[in-house]
Amino acid sequence: MVSGKHKSKTYRKVRVKTPGGRVTIHYRKRKPGKAKCGNCGKPLAGTIRERPYKIQNTPKTKKRPERPYGGVLCSKCTRELIKSKARK
Amino acid sequence: MTIETGRLCVKIAGRDAGKKCVILHVIDKNYVLIDGETRRRKCNIMHLEPLPKKIEIKENADHSEVVAMFKKLGIELLERKPREKKERPTKVRKIKKKEATEERKKKEKPKKSKKEH
């Protein structure tokens, strides 16, 4: 019988083949939402979408684009921000 | 603000975004050669925001000249050292050990055949 917490949709189901050849269902936590641009709300490219324990061990260069405001603003918004700063 | 040699620009895209540079050479209608706070490199015009200021500088000027011109503007550039070439450690094959293992195998095989009998 499935325990109560596994009945809800907070967990995702993963089918795993055991060494005995049986297919069982394992329950894992869901991934967090995509990182979004702070200005326009577009999903950011080049950012990692994982649980914090997996992000912890990934190198910094794989977490965000190597550009000012990388991982915070999208490329389009950074261009416009830098342009507006230069024109002042 | 036209794009020509000596025009000050701000780079918009890439890891040098937000840094100032000078156009040194107009390669064609799309690309220019730039140097300054950014790395010395070919650059798309779409990735540059031209500024009203213009510097008198020769076409394809050296990096040292660019550094001097930027010093006049009040921008000090960081020194870039060219990477020293290091000798990579080469893997040395251990041939003697391999031979030894092969010899052992040869010795072991006849023993097994004896056991089968």
N, CA and C atoms of all chains as a GROMACS GRO file, in nm:
protein
  615
    1MET      N    1   0.085  -0.121   0.000
    1MET     CA    2   0.000   0.000   0.000
    1MET      C    3   0.088   0.124   0.000
    2VAL      N    4   0.046   0.219  -0.082
    2VAL     CA    5   0.125   0.343  -0.092
    2VAL      C    6   0.100   0.428   0.031
    3SER      N    7   0.209   0.486   0.083
    3SER     CA    8   0.192   0.572   0.199
    3SER      C    9   0.130   0.705   0.156
    4GLY      N   10   0.071   0.773   0.251
    4GLY     CA   11  -0.012   0.890   0.221
    4GLY      C   12   0.056   1.000   0.144
    5LYS      N   13   0.183   1.027   0.177
    5LYS     CA   14   0.252   1.138   0.111
    5LYS      C   15   0.279   1.108  -0.037
    6HIS      N   16   0.285   0.978  -0.072
    6HIS     CA   17   0.312   0.943  -0.210
    6HIS      C   18   0.188   0.947  -0.298
    7LYS      N   19   0.072   0.964  -0.235
    7LYS     CA   20  -0.052   0.972  -0.315
    7LYS      C   21  -0.069   1.108  -0.379
    8SER      N   22  -0.010   1.210  -0.321
    8SER     CA   23  -0.026   1.346  -0.374
    8SER      C   24   0.066   1.366  -0.494
    9LYS      N   25   0.048   1.479  -0.562
    9LYS     CA   26   0.127   1.506  -0.683
    9LYS      C   27   0.255   1.581  -0.653
   10THR      N   28   0.290   1.596  -0.526
   10THR     CA   29   0.414   1.667  -0.494
   10THR      C   30   0.536   1.586  -0.536
   11TYR      N   31   0.519   1.456  -0.547
   11TYR     CA   32   0.630   1.370  -0.589
   11TYR      C   33   0.608   1.328  -0.734
   12ARG      N   34   0.720   1.312  -0.806
   12ARG     CA   35   0.708   1.255  -0.940
   12ARG      C   36   0.750   1.108  -0.935
   13LYS      N   37   0.688   1.031  -1.024
   13LYS     CA   38   0.716   0.888  -1.022
   13LYS      C   39   0.824   0.854  -1.125
   14VAL      N   40   0.916   0.770  -1.083
   14VAL     CA   41   1.021   0.724  -1.174
   14VAL      C   42   1.020   0.573  -1.172
   15ARG      N   43   1.014   0.514  -1.291
   15ARG     CA   44   1.014   0.367  -1.298
   15ARG      C   45   1.159   0.318  -1.301
   16VAL      N   46   1.190   0.232  -1.211
   16VAL     CA   47   1.327   0.183  -1.198
   16VAL      C   48   1.326   0.031  -1.209
   17LYS      N   49   1.415  -0.020  -1.291
   17LYS     CA   50   1.424  -0.166  -1.305
   17LYS      C   51   1.520  -0.219  -1.198
   18THR      N   52   1.471  -0.305  -1.115
   18THR     CA   53   1.553  -0.360  -1.006
   18THR      C   54   1.641  -0.473  -1.059
   19PRO      N   55   1.744  -0.509  -0.984
   19PRO     CA   56   1.831  -0.619  -1.027
   19PRO      C   57   1.756  -0.750  -1.048
   20GLY      N   58   1.643  -0.768  -0.980
   20GLY     CA   59   1.565  -0.889  -0.996
   20GLY      C   60   1.479  -0.892  -1.121
   21GLY      N   61   1.479  -0.782  -1.198
   21GLY     CA   62   1.403  -0.774  -1.322
   21GLY      C   63   1.265  -0.714  -1.304
   22ARG      N   64   1.228  -0.683  -1.179
   22ARG     CA   65   1.098  -0.625  -1.149
   22ARG      C   66   1.104  -0.474  -1.174
   23VAL      N   67   0.995  -0.415  -1.224
   23VAL     CA   68   0.991  -0.270  -1.241
   23VAL      C   69   0.916  -0.210  -1.123
   24THR      N   70   0.982  -0.125  -1.046
   24THR     CA   71   0.917  -0.063  -0.931
   24THR      C   72   0.908   0.087  -0.952
   25ILE      N   73   0.822   0.149  -0.875
   25ILE     CA   74   0.807   0.294  -0.885
   25ILE      C   75   0.880   0.360  -0.768
   26HIS      N   76   0.971   0.449  -0.804
   26HIS     CA   77   1.040   0.529  -0.702
   26HIS      C   78   0.983   0.669  -0.703
   27TYR      N   79   0.981   0.732  -0.587
   27TYR     CA   80   0.923   0.867  -0.578
   27TYR      C   81   1.035   0.969  -0.558
   28ARG      N   82   1.038   1.071  -0.645
   28ARG     CA   83   1.139   1.176  -0.633
   28ARG      C   84   1.069   1.311  -0.624
   29LYS      N   85   1.138   1.406  -0.566
   29LYS     CA   86   1.083   1.543  -0.559
   29LYS      C   87   1.086   1.606  -0.698
   30ARG      N   88   0.992   1.695  -0.725
   30ARG     CA   89   0.988   1.760  -0.856
   30ARG      C   90   1.096   1.867  -0.868
   31LYS      N   91   1.133   1.899  -0.996
   31LYS     CA   92   1.231   2.005  -1.020
   31LYS      C   93   1.167   2.141  -0.995
   32PRO      N   94   1.246   2.242  -0.954
   32PRO     CA   95   1.192   2.376  -0.938
   32PRO      C   96   1.165   2.441  -1.074
   33GLY      N   97   1.095   2.552  -1.074
   33GLY     CA   98   1.062   2.622  -1.199
   33GLY      C   99   1.183   2.681  -1.265
   34LYS      N  100   1.167   2.719  -1.392
   34LYS     CA  101   1.278   2.776  -1.468
   34LYS      C  102   1.311   2.915  -1.415
   35ALA      N  103   1.441   2.951  -1.422
   35ALA     CA  104   1.482   3.087  -1.385
   35ALA      C  105   1.428   3.185  -1.489
   36LYS      N  106   1.380   3.299  -1.441
   36LYS     CA  107   1.317   3.395  -1.533
   36LYS      C  108   1.386   3.530  -1.527
   37CYS      N  109   1.377   3.604  -1.640
   37CYS     CA  110   1.437   3.738  -1.649
   37CYS      C  111   1.369   3.832  -1.550
   38GLY      N  112   1.449   3.910  -1.479
   38GLY     CA  113   1.394   4.000  -1.379
   38GLY      C  114   1.317   4.116  -1.438
   39ASN      N  115   1.336   4.140  -1.567
   39ASN     CA  116   1.272   4.254  -1.631
   39ASN      C  117   1.148   4.213  -1.710
   40CYS      N  118   1.165   4.116  -1.800
   40CYS     CA  119   1.054   4.083  -1.890
   40CYS      C  120   0.986   3.951  -1.854
   41GLY      N  121   1.049   3.868  -1.770
   41GLY     CA  122   0.984   3.745  -1.728
   41GLY      C  123   1.003   3.627  -1.820
   42LYS      N  124   1.088   3.643  -1.921
   42LYS     CA  125   1.118   3.533  -2.012
   42LYS      C  126   1.201   3.428  -1.940
   43PRO      N  127   1.183   3.299  -1.972
   43PRO     CA  128   1.274   3.198  -1.915
   43PRO      C  129   1.417   3.220  -1.963
   44LEU      N  130   1.512   3.210  -1.870
   44LEU     CA  131   1.652   3.241  -1.903
   44LEU      C  132   1.720   3.120  -1.966
   45ALA      N  133   1.800   3.149  -2.068
   45ALA     CA  134   1.879   3.044  -2.132
   45ALA      C  135   2.011   3.028  -2.058
   46GLY      N  136   2.065   2.909  -2.062
   46GLY     CA  137   2.197   2.886  -2.004
   46GLY      C  138   2.198   2.874  -1.853
   47THR      N  139   2.079   2.866  -1.792
   47THR     CA  140   2.074   2.848  -1.647
   47THR      C  141   2.034   2.704  -1.615
   48ILE      N  142   2.076   2.659  -1.499
   48ILE     CA  143   2.053   2.521  -1.460
   48ILE      C  144   1.919   2.510  -1.388
   49ARG      N  145   1.851   2.398  -1.412
   49ARG     CA  146   1.720   2.377  -1.347
   49ARG      C  147   1.726   2.246  -1.272
   50GLU      N  148   1.771   2.256  -1.149
   50GLU     CA  149   1.787   2.135  -1.068
   50GLU      C  150   1.756   2.166  -0.923
   51ARG      N  151   1.749   2.061  -0.842
   51ARG     CA  152   1.735   2.080  -0.698
   51ARG      C  153   1.866   2.135  -0.640
   52PRO      N  154   1.857   2.213  -0.532
   52PRO     CA  155   1.977   2.279  -0.479
   52PRO      C  156   2.095   2.187  -0.453
   53TYR      N  157   2.070   2.063  -0.412
   53TYR     CA  158   2.181   1.974  -0.380
   53TYR      C  159   2.262   1.937  -0.503
   54LYS      N  160   2.196   1.941  -0.622
   54LYS     CA  161   2.269   1.912  -0.746
   54LYS      C  162   2.340   2.036  -0.797
   55ILE      N  163   2.280   2.154  -0.775
   55ILE     CA  164   2.341   2.280  -0.819
   55ILE      C  165   2.469   2.305  -0.741
   56GLN      N  166   2.469   2.263  -0.614
   56GLN     CA  167   2.583   2.285  -0.526
   56GLN      C  168   2.713   2.232  -0.586
   57ASN      N  169   2.706   2.119  -0.652
   57ASN     CA  170   2.828   2.056  -0.700
   57ASN      C  171   2.864   2.093  -0.844
   58THR      N  172   2.775   2.170  -0.913
   58THR     CA  173   2.806   2.207  -1.051
   58THR      C  174   2.895   2.331  -1.053
   59PRO      N  175   2.986   2.342  -1.150
   59PRO     CA  176   3.074   2.459  -1.158
   59PRO      C  177   2.995   2.586  -1.188
   60LYS      N  178   3.053   2.699  -1.148
   60LYS     CA  179   2.984   2.828  -1.160
   60LYS      C  180   2.953   2.862  -1.306
   61THR      N  181   3.045   2.825  -1.396
   61THR     CA  182   3.026   2.861  -1.536
   61THR      C  183   2.910   2.785  -1.600
   62LYS      N  184   2.865   2.677  -1.537
   62LYS     CA  185   2.752   2.603  -1.594
   62LYS      C  186   2.618   2.650  -1.538
   63LYS      N  187   2.624   2.742  -1.440
   63LYS     CA  188   2.500   2.785  -1.377
   63LYS      C  189   2.438   2.907  -1.444
   64ARG      N  190   2.524   2.991  -1.505
   64ARG     CA  191   2.470   3.112  -1.568
   64ARG      C  192   2.564   3.157  -1.680
   65PRO      N  193   2.512   3.237  -1.780
   65PRO     CA  194   2.598   3.287  -1.885
   65PRO      C  195   2.700   3.386  -1.830
   66GLU      N  196   2.821   3.385  -1.888
   66GLU     CA  197   2.931   3.464  -1.834
   66GLU      C  198   2.926   3.606  -1.892
   67ARG      N  199   2.835   3.684  -1.846
   67ARG     CA  200   2.810   3.819  -1.900
   67ARG      C  201   2.755   3.900  -1.784
   68PRO      N  202   2.778   4.034  -1.782
   68PRO     CA  203   2.715   4.112  -1.676
   68PRO      C  204   2.564   4.089  -1.675
   69TYR      N  205   2.508   4.078  -1.557
   69TYR     CA  206   2.366   4.045  -1.535
   69TYR      C  207   2.331   3.905  -1.583
   70GLY      N  208   2.432   3.820  -1.604
   70GLY     CA  209   2.406   3.683  -1.648
   70GLY      C  210   2.333   3.605  -1.541
   71GLY      N  211   2.226   3.537  -1.578
   71GLY     CA  212   2.147   3.462  -1.482
   71GLY      C  213   2.045   3.547  -1.409
   72VAL      N  214   2.040   3.677  -1.440
   72VAL     CA  215   1.944   3.767  -1.377
   72VAL      C  216   1.852   3.827  -1.483
   73LEU      N  217   1.914   3.886  -1.587
   73LEU     CA  218   1.838   3.943  -1.697
   73LEU      C  219   1.864   3.862  -1.824
   74CYS      N  220   1.768   3.865  -1.917
   74CYS     CA  221   1.789   3.798  -2.045
   74CYS      C  222   1.881   3.885  -2.131
   75SER      N  223   1.933   3.827  -2.240
   75SER     CA  224   2.032   3.898  -2.322
   75SER      C  225   1.975   4.026  -2.382
   76LYS      N  226   1.848   4.020  -2.421
   76LYS     CA  227   1.784   4.136  -2.484
   76LYS      C  228   1.775   4.252  -2.384
   77CYS      N  229   1.734   4.220  -2.261
   77CYS     CA  230   1.716   4.325  -2.161
   77CYS      C  231   1.851   4.385  -2.119
   78THR      N  232   1.958   4.301  -2.111
   78THR     CA  233   2.090   4.354  -2.074
   78THR      C  234   2.140   4.450  -2.181
   79ARG      N  235   2.118   4.415  -2.308
   79ARG     CA  236   2.161   4.503  -2.416
   79ARG      C  237   2.096   4.639  -2.404
   80GLU      N  238   1.966   4.637  -2.381
   80GLU     CA  239   1.895   4.765  -2.373
   80GLU      C  240   1.937   4.845  -2.250
   81LEU      N  241   1.966   4.774  -2.141
   81LEU     CA  242   2.009   4.842  -2.018
   81LEU      C  243   2.146   4.908  -2.038
   82ILE      N  244   2.238   4.835  -2.100
   82ILE     CA  245   2.373   4.890  -2.124
   82ILE      C  246   2.366   5.005  -2.223
   83LYS      N  247   2.281   4.990  -2.325
   83LYS     CA  248   2.262   5.098  -2.423
   83LYS      C  249   2.215   5.225  -2.355
   84SER      N  250   2.112   5.212  -2.273
   84SER     CA  251   2.054   5.329  -2.207
   84SER      C  252   2.154   5.394  -2.112
   85LYS      N  253   2.241   5.312  -2.049
   85LYS     CA  254   2.346   5.366  -1.961
   85LYS      C  255   2.448   5.442  -2.042
   86ALA      N  256   2.484   5.390  -2.161
   86ALA     CA  257   2.586   5.453  -2.246
   86ALA      C  258   2.536   5.584  -2.303
   87ARG      N  259   2.407   5.594  -2.327
   87ARG     CA  260   2.352   5.715  -2.392
   87ARG      C  261   2.337   5.830  -2.295
   88LYS      N  262   2.341   5.803  -2.165
   88LYS     CA  263   2.320   5.908  -2.066
   88LYS      C  264   2.434   6.010  -2.070
   89MET      N  265   2.609   5.921  -3.540
   89MET     CA  266   2.731   5.852  -3.500
   89MET      C  267   2.761   5.738  -3.596
   90THR      N  268   2.855   5.762  -3.684
   90THR     CA  269   2.889   5.658  -3.781
   90THR      C  270   2.994   5.563  -3.724
   91ILE      N  271   3.003   5.450  -3.787
   91ILE     CA  272   3.105   5.354  -3.744
   91ILE      C  273   3.227   5.371  -3.833
   92GLU      N  274   3.337   5.417  -3.774
   92GLU     CA  275   3.462   5.444  -3.848
   92GLU      C  276   3.578   5.424  -3.752
   93THR      N  277   3.700   5.426  -3.805
   93THR     CA  278   3.817   5.404  -3.718
   93THR      C  279   3.830   5.520  -3.621
   94GLY      N  280   3.855   5.486  -3.493
   94GLY     CA  281   3.871   5.589  -3.390
   94GLY      C  282   3.744   5.615  -3.312
   95ARG      N  283   3.633   5.555  -3.351
   95ARG     CA  284   3.506   5.576  -3.280
   95ARG      C  285   3.506   5.498  -3.149
   96LEU      N  286   3.472   5.568  -3.041
   96LEU     CA  287   3.458   5.499  -2.912
   96LEU      C  288   3.324   5.426  -2.908
   97CYS      N  289   3.325   5.307  -2.853
   97CYS     CA  290   3.202   5.228  -2.847
   97CYS      C  291   3.191   5.159  -2.711
   98VAL      N  292   3.071   5.113  -2.682
   98VAL     CA  293   3.049   5.026  -2.566
   98VAL      C  294   3.002   4.892  -2.620
   99LYS      N  295   3.063   4.786  -2.570
   99LYS     CA  296   3.021   4.653  -2.617
   99LYS      C  297   2.893   4.612  -2.542
  100ILE      N  298   2.799   4.557  -2.617
  100ILE     CA  299   2.668   4.526  -2.559
  100ILE      C  300   2.654   4.377  -2.528
  101ALA      N  301   2.712   4.294  -2.614
  101ALA     CA  302   2.689   4.149  -2.600
  101ALA      C  303   2.813   4.078  -2.553
  102GLY      N  304   2.794   3.962  -2.495
  102GLY     CA  305   2.906   3.876  -2.457
  102GLY      C  306   2.966   3.911  -2.324
  103ARG      N  307   3.078   3.842  -2.292
  103ARG     CA  308   3.136   3.859  -2.160
  103ARG      C  309   3.205   3.993  -2.144
  104ASP      N  310   3.233   4.065  -2.255
  104ASP     CA  311   3.291   4.199  -2.247
  104ASP      C  312   3.182   4.307  -2.247
  105ALA      N  313   3.057   4.270  -2.232
  105ALA     CA  314   2.946   4.366  -2.238
  105ALA      C  315   2.963   4.474  -2.132
  106GLY      N  316   2.934   4.599  -2.169
  106GLY     CA  317   2.946   4.711  -2.076
  106GLY      C  318   3.084   4.771  -2.070
  107LYS      N  319   3.178   4.720  -2.151
  107LYS     CA  320   3.314   4.772  -2.151
  107LYS      C  321   3.338   4.858  -2.275
  108LYS      N  322   3.427   4.961  -2.257
  108LYS     CA  323   3.452   5.054  -2.366
  108LYS      C  324   3.562   5.003  -2.458
  109CYS      N  325   3.551   5.042  -2.586
  109CYS     CA  326   3.651   5.000  -2.684
  109CYS      C  327   3.660   5.101  -2.797
  110VAL      N  328   3.763   5.088  -2.879
  110VAL     CA  329   3.782   5.175  -2.997
  110VAL      C  330   3.778   5.088  -3.121
  111ILE      N  331   3.718   5.144  -3.227
  111ILE     CA  332   3.722   5.074  -3.355
  111ILE      C  333   3.856   5.104  -3.420
  112LEU      N  334   3.928   5.001  -3.460
  112LEU     CA  335   4.061   5.017  -3.521
  112LEU      C  336   4.058   4.997  -3.672
  113HIS      N  337   3.966   4.917  -3.717
  113HIS     CA  338   3.962   4.887  -3.861
  113HIS      C  339   3.823   4.838  -3.897
  114VAL      N  340   3.767   4.892  -4.005
  114VAL     CA  341   3.637   4.845  -4.052
  114VAL      C  342   3.663   4.736  -4.155
  115ILE      N  343   3.630   4.612  -4.119
  115ILE     CA  344   3.663   4.498  -4.206
  115ILE      C  345   3.566   4.492  -4.324
  116ASP      N  346   3.438   4.492  -4.297
  116ASP     CA  347   3.337   4.504  -4.403
  116ASP      C  348   3.213   4.568  -4.343
  117LYS      N  349   3.098   4.556  -4.410
  117LYS     CA  350   2.980   4.629  -4.360
  117LYS      C  351   2.924   4.570  -4.231
  118ASN      N  352   2.967   4.449  -4.196
  118ASN     CA  353   2.917   4.386  -4.074
  118ASN      C  354   3.018   4.385  -3.961
  119TYR      N  355   3.147   4.374  -3.994
  119TYR     CA  356   3.246   4.348  -3.890
  119TYR      C  357   3.351   4.459  -3.877
  120VAL      N  358   3.398   4.480  -3.755
  120VAL     CA  359   3.505   4.576  -3.726
  120VAL      C  360   3.606   4.510  -3.632
  121LEU      N  361   3.729   4.568  -3.630
  121LEU     CA  362   3.830   4.523  -3.533
  121LEU      C  363   3.829   4.621  -3.416
  122ILE      N  364   3.821   4.570  -3.294
  122ILE     CA  365   3.814   4.657  -3.175
  122ILE      C  366   3.924   4.622  -3.076
  123ASP      N  367   3.957   4.720  -2.992
  123ASP     CA  368   4.052   4.700  -2.882
  123ASP      C  369   4.022   4.802  -2.774
  124GLY      N  370   4.071   4.775  -2.653
  124GLY     CA  371   4.048   4.867  -2.541
  124GLY      C  372   4.028   4.789  -2.414
  125GLU      N  373   3.923   4.823  -2.340
  125GLU     CA  374   3.894   4.746  -2.217
  125GLU      C  375   3.857   4.602  -2.251
  126THR      N  376   3.802   4.585  -2.370
  126THR     CA  377   3.768   4.450  -2.416
  126THR      C  378   3.893   4.382  -2.468
  127ARG      N  379   3.880   4.258  -2.506
  127ARG     CA  380   3.991   4.192  -2.574
  127ARG      C  381   4.000   4.246  -2.716
  128ARG      N  382   4.120   4.239  -2.777
  128ARG     CA  383   4.137   4.281  -2.916
  128ARG      C  384   4.078   4.173  -3.005
  129ARG      N  385   3.973   4.210  -3.077
  129ARG     CA  386   3.903   4.106  -3.152
  129ARG      C  387   3.814   4.162  -3.262
  130LYS      N  388   3.772   4.073  -3.350
  130LYS     CA  389   3.674   4.107  -3.453
  130LYS      C  390   3.538   4.113  -3.385
  131CYS      N  391   3.455   4.207  -3.428
  131CYS     CA  392   3.327   4.224  -3.359
  131CYS      C  393   3.218   4.265  -3.458
  132ASN      N  394   3.100   4.212  -3.439
  132ASN     CA  395   2.984   4.250  -3.519
  132ASN      C  396   2.939   4.390  -3.478
  133ILE      N  397   2.898   4.469  -3.577
  133ILE     CA  398   2.852   4.606  -3.549
  133ILE      C  399   2.728   4.605  -3.460
  134MET      N  400   2.647   4.501  -3.476
  134MET     CA  401   2.523   4.492  -3.398
  134MET      C  402   2.552   4.476  -3.248
  135HIS      N  403   2.674   4.436  -3.214
  135HIS     CA  404   2.710   4.415  -3.073
  135HIS      C  405   2.779   4.538  -3.014
  136LEU      N  406   2.776   4.651  -3.086
  136LEU     CA  407   2.841   4.774  -3.039
  136LEU      C  408   2.740   4.887  -3.029
  137GLU      N  409   2.760   4.971  -2.927
  137GLU     CA  410   2.681   5.093  -2.915
  137GLU      C  411   2.778   5.211  -2.931
  138PRO      N  412   2.775   5.282  -3.044
  138PRO     CA  413   2.871   5.392  -3.065
  138PRO      C  414   2.845   5.509  -2.973
  139LEU      N  415   2.953   5.572  -2.924
  139LEU     CA  416   2.945   5.689  -2.837
  139LEU      C  417   2.977   5.814  -2.919
  140PRO      N  418   2.936   5.932  -2.871
  140PRO     CA  419   2.964   6.055  -2.947
  140PRO      C  420   3.113   6.088  -2.961
  141LYS      N  421   3.199   6.034  -2.872
  141LYS     CA  422   3.341   6.070  -2.875
  141LYS      C  423   3.416   5.994  -2.984
  142LYS      N  424   3.520   6.067  -3.038
  142LYS     CA  425   3.605   6.003  -3.138
  142LYS      C  426   3.751   6.030  -3.104
  143ILE      N  427   3.837   5.931  -3.122
  143ILE     CA  428   3.979   5.944  -3.092
  143ILE      C  429   4.056   5.944  -3.222
  144GLU      N  430   4.166   6.022  -3.223
  144GLU     CA  431   4.255   6.016  -3.341
  144GLU      C  432   4.352   5.901  -3.322
  145ILE      N  433   4.336   5.803  -3.402
  145ILE     CA  434   4.420   5.683  -3.391
  145ILE      C  435   4.439   5.623  -3.529
  146LYS      N  436   4.558   5.563  -3.546
  146LYS     CA  437   4.588   5.503  -3.676
  146LYS      C  438   4.507   5.377  -3.698
  147GLU      N  439   4.493   5.340  -3.825
  147GLU     CA  440   4.426   5.213  -3.854
  147GLU      C  441   4.514   5.098  -3.810
  148ASN      N  442   4.452   4.995  -3.753
  148ASN     CA  443   4.523   4.876  -3.704
  148ASN      C  444   4.637   4.913  -3.608
  149ALA      N  445   4.611   5.008  -3.517
  149ALA     CA  446   4.713   5.052  -3.422
  149ALA      C  447   4.745   4.940  -3.323
  150ASP      N  448   4.868   4.947  -3.269
  150ASP     CA  449   4.911   4.846  -3.172
  150ASP      C  450   4.832   4.860  -3.042
  151HIS      N  451   4.840   4.756  -2.960
  151HIS     CA  452   4.770   4.761  -2.831
  151HIS      C  453   4.831   4.868  -2.740
  152SER      N  454   4.966   4.887  -2.751
  152SER     CA  455   5.033   4.987  -2.666
  152SER      C  456   4.982   5.128  -2.697
  153GLU      N  457   4.954   5.157  -2.826
  153GLU     CA  458   4.899   5.288  -2.864
  153GLU      C  459   4.758   5.306  -2.806
  154VAL      N  460   4.682   5.199  -2.812
  154VAL     CA  461   4.545   5.204  -2.760
  154VAL      C  462   4.547   5.232  -2.609
  155VAL      N  463   4.643   5.168  -2.540
  155VAL     CA  464   4.656   5.188  -2.395
  155VAL      C  465   4.686   5.334  -2.365
  156ALA      N  466   4.778   5.394  -2.446
  156ALA     CA  467   4.815   5.534  -2.426
  156ALA      C  468   4.696   5.626  -2.450
  157MET      N  469   4.616   5.598  -2.553
  157MET     CA  470   4.500   5.682  -2.584
  157MET      C  471   4.394   5.672  -2.473
  158PHE      N  472   4.378   5.552  -2.421
  158PHE     CA  473   4.279   5.534  -2.315
  158PHE      C  474   4.323   5.603  -2.186
  159LYS      N  475   4.455   5.612  -2.165
  159LYS     CA  476   4.507   5.678  -2.046
  159LYS      C  477   4.472   5.826  -2.051
  160LYS      N  478   4.477   5.886  -2.171
  160LYS     CA  479   4.440   6.028  -2.188
  160LYS      C  480   4.294   6.051  -2.151
  161LEU      N  481   4.211   5.950  -2.183
  161LEU     CA  482   4.067   5.961  -2.153
  161LEU      C  483   4.038   5.938  -2.005
  162GLY      N  484   4.137   5.888  -1.934
  162GLY     CA  485   4.116   5.859  -1.792
  162GLY      C  486   4.072   5.717  -1.764
  163ILE      N  487   4.095   5.630  -1.861
  163ILE     CA  488   4.062   5.489  -1.841
  163ILE      C  489   4.192   5.411  -1.843
  164GLU      N  490   4.224   5.350  -1.731
  164GLU     CA  491   4.345   5.268  -1.727
  164GLU      C  492   4.312   5.124  -1.758
  165LEU      N  493   4.387   5.068  -1.851
  165LEU     CA  494   4.361   4.930  -1.890
  165LEU      C  495   4.450   4.835  -1.811
  166LEU      N  496   4.392   4.721  -1.783
  166LEU     CA  497   4.469   4.619  -1.711
  166LEU      C  498   4.571   4.557  -1.806
  167GLU      N  499   4.688   4.528  -1.752
  167GLU     CA  500   4.791   4.465  -1.834
  167GLU      C  501   4.754   4.321  -1.862
  168ARG      N  502   4.774   4.284  -1.986
  168ARG     CA  503   4.746   4.146  -2.024
  168ARG      C  504   4.877   4.076  -2.055
  169LYS      N  505   4.902   3.973  -1.983
  169LYS     CA  506   5.025   3.898  -2.010
  169LYS      C  507   4.992   3.782  -2.103
  170PRO      N  508   5.073   3.766  -2.206
  170PRO     CA  509   5.052   3.647  -2.291
  170PRO      C  510   5.084   3.522  -2.214
  171ARG      N  511   5.007   3.420  -2.241
  171ARG     CA  512   5.022   3.296  -2.168
  171ARG      C  513   5.155   3.229  -2.200
  172GLU      N  514   5.225   3.190  -2.097
  172GLU     CA  515   5.350   3.118  -2.120
  172GLU      C  516   5.319   2.973  -2.155
  173LYS      N  517   5.390   2.927  -2.256
  173LYS     CA  518   5.366   2.789  -2.298
  173LYS      C  519   5.437   2.694  -2.203
  174LYS      N  520   5.356   2.607  -2.145
  174LYS     CA  521   5.414   2.509  -2.055
  174LYS      C  522   5.426   2.376  -2.128
  175GLU      N  523   5.529   2.305  -2.094
  175GLU     CA  524   5.544   2.172  -2.155
  175GLU      C  525   5.448   2.076  -2.087
  176ARG      N  526   5.368   2.013  -2.170
  176ARG     CA  527   5.272   1.919  -2.112
  176ARG      C  528   5.342   1.790  -2.075
  177PRO      N  529   5.304   1.735  -1.962
  177PRO     CA  530   5.364   1.607  -1.925
  177PRO      C  531   5.316   1.497  -2.019
  178THR      N  532   5.409   1.429  -2.080
  178THR     CA  533   5.372   1.322  -2.173
  178THR      C  534   5.368   1.188  -2.099
  179LYS      N  535   5.272   1.110  -2.141
  179LYS     CA  536   5.258   0.981  -2.077
  179LYS      C  537   5.365   0.886  -2.126
  180VAL      N  538   5.433   0.824  -2.034
  180VAL     CA  539   5.536   0.727  -2.071
  180VAL      C  540   5.479   0.587  -2.052
  181ARG      N  541   5.484   0.512  -2.158
  181ARG     CA  542   5.428   0.376  -2.151
  181ARG      C  543   5.521   0.286  -2.072
  182LYS      N  544   5.458   0.210  -1.987
  182LYS     CA  545   5.537   0.114  -1.910
  182LYS      C  546   5.537  -0.017  -1.986
  183ILE      N  547   5.638  -0.033  -2.069
  183ILE     CA  548   5.643  -0.150  -2.158
  183ILE      C  549   5.690  -0.274  -2.083
  184LYS      N  550   5.785  -0.252  -1.993
  184LYS     CA  551   5.846  -0.367  -1.926
  184LYS      C  552   5.744  -0.446  -1.847
  185LYS      N  553   5.654  -0.373  -1.778
  185LYS     CA  554   5.554  -0.441  -1.695
  185LYS      C  555   5.460  -0.524  -1.779
  186LYS      N  556   5.419  -0.467  -1.896
  186LYS     CA  557   5.327  -0.537  -1.984
  186LYS      C  558   5.385  -0.670  -2.029
  187GLU      N  559   5.512  -0.666  -2.066
  187GLU     CA  560   5.580  -0.788  -2.110
  187GLU      C  561   5.578  -0.894  -2.000
  188ALA      N  562   5.598  -0.842  -1.881
  188ALA     CA  563   5.602  -0.934  -1.768
  188ALA      C  564   5.469  -1.006  -1.751
  189THR      N  565   5.357  -0.931  -1.765
  189THR     CA  566   5.225  -0.993  -1.750
  189THR      C  567   5.199  -1.095  -1.860
  190GLU      N  568   5.242  -1.061  -1.981
  190GLU     CA  569   5.222  -1.155  -2.093
  190GLU      C  570   5.297  -1.285  -2.070
  191GLU      N  571   5.416  -1.268  -2.019
  191GLU     CA  572   5.496  -1.388  -1.992
  191GLU      C  573   5.428  -1.476  -1.887
  192ARG      N  574   5.373  -1.409  -1.788
  192ARG     CA  575   5.303  -1.483  -1.682
  192ARG      C  576   5.187  -1.562  -1.740
  193LYS      N  577   5.110  -1.498  -1.828
  193LYS     CA  578   4.994  -1.564  -1.890
  193LYS      C  579   5.038  -1.688  -1.965
  194LYS      N  580   5.148  -1.674  -2.038
  194LYS     CA  581   5.197  -1.789  -2.115
  194LYS      C  582   5.233  -1.904  -2.022
  195LYS      N  583   5.288  -1.865  -1.910
  195LYS     CA  584   5.328  -1.969  -1.814
  195LYS      C  585   5.205  -2.036  -1.752
  196GLU      N  586   5.100  -1.954  -1.728
  196GLU     CA  587   4.982  -2.007  -1.661
  196GLU      C  588   4.903  -2.102  -1.750
  197LYS      N  589   4.898  -2.074  -1.880
  197LYS     CA  590   4.814  -2.153  -1.970
  197LYS      C  591   4.845  -2.302  -1.971
  198PRO      N  592   4.967  -2.339  -1.988
  198PRO     CA  593   4.995  -2.484  -1.987
  198PRO      C  594   4.956  -2.552  -1.857
  199LYS      N  595   4.964  -2.480  -1.745
  199LYS     CA  596   4.925  -2.537  -1.617
  199LYS      C  597   4.779  -2.577  -1.618
  200LYS      N  598   4.695  -2.486  -1.674
  200LYS     CA  599   4.551  -2.514  -1.678
  200LYS      C  600   4.522  -2.639  -1.757
  201SER      N  601   4.589  -2.652  -1.872
  201SER     CA  602   4.566  -2.768  -1.957
  201SER      C  603   4.599  -2.899  -1.883
  202LYS      N  604   4.700  -2.893  -1.798
  202LYS     CA  605   4.736  -3.011  -1.721
  202LYS      C  606   4.624  -3.050  -1.625
  203LYS      N  607   4.564  -2.946  -1.567
  203LYS     CA  608   4.457  -2.972  -1.469
  203LYS      C  609   4.338  -3.042  -1.535
  204GLU      N  610   4.309  -3.003  -1.660
  204GLU     CA  611   4.195  -3.060  -1.731
  204GLU      C  612   4.213  -3.211  -1.751
  205HIS      N  613   4.335  -3.251  -1.777
  205HIS     CA  614   4.362  -3.393  -1.795
  205HIS      C  615   4.335  -3.467  -1.665
   0.00000   0.00000   0.00000
